[in-house]
Amino acid sequence: MIRVVLPYHLQTLAGIRSEVTLAVVGPVTRDSVLDALEARYPMLRGTIRDHVTRRRRPMVRFFACKEDVTHEAPDAPLPDAVASGAEPLLIVGAIAGG
């Protein structure tokens, strides 16, 4: 089981209060995790990645094992600790402003 931690506003939208555990079929990649997340919580479609292009939204970041994996290929394997459920995949809303 894959563990995913969502930002508070997406937890509220999905109606959850803590991290999510998901079963991912096949290789554990960012896209396969997001596919499983959107299948289980359809209200999240379009919030993390664009409806049409399926590219991540500009202000969304991904962290695995304390490393920023935002700019890695969406079909690149996530670290073994994330794939085994020992560590969560963090989805974080970036903060901008001045």
N, C-alpha and C positions, 0 to 999 in steps of 0.2 A: 504494500500500500504506500502510495506517495502522500506526503504531507505538504499542504499548501497553506501559507499564511497570507491573507488578503488585507488590504487597508480597511480601516474602520467603515468608510462609506460604502465599500462593496460588500462587507459583511452585513451591513444594514439592509442593502438592496437584496441580498440573497437570503436574508432571514436567518443568519447564523451568528453565533457568538464566540466562536473560537476558530482554531485552524480546521481545515477540511482534510479528510482522508479520501483518496481516490484510487480506484483500480485503473491502471493504465495497461492497455493491451499492446504488446510489441515493445520496441525500444523506448526508453524513457527519455524523451526530448522535450524541449519547451513547448513545441507545437502539440505533441501527444498529450501532455499534461493539460494544456489549455483546451484541447478538444474534449477531454474527459470532464474538465471543469464546466465548460459550456453545455455539455450534454446533461450533466446533473443539475446545473443551475442555469437554465436558458435565459433568465433575466439578466445574466452577465454578458450575453452576446453583444458585441459592439462596445463594451466598456473598456476592455483590455486591449483588444485589437479591432481594427476596422472591419465592418460587415463585409465589404466587397473585396478589398485587397488582402485581408487577414494579416496585415502588418501591424506591429504593436503601435499603440497610441504614443505620440511623442513624449508625453509626461509620465510614462510608465517605465519602471525599472525592475529588473529581476536579479535576485541574489541567491546564490547556492554556495553553501559552505563558506560563508563570509566573503565570497568573491562576486564581483559584479559580472554577470553573464549576459547583460542586456544586449551587447553588440555581437555576441557570438551567433552563428547561424541558428535559426529556429529549429532546424532538424539535427543539430549537433547533440550528441548524448550528454545528458546531465551527469554530474559526478556520481560515483557509486554510492556515496553516503545518502544522496537524495533518492536515488533509484531504490535503495533498500529501505527507505523510510527512517533512517537514523537521523537525518537532518531534513528540515523543511525547505521547500522552494519559497522564497519570500517575493511577493509581488508588492511593489512599493510605488506610491504616487509621488513623483518628483515635486519639489517645491521650487518655485521661481518667483522672482520679484526683486525689488530694489529698494 
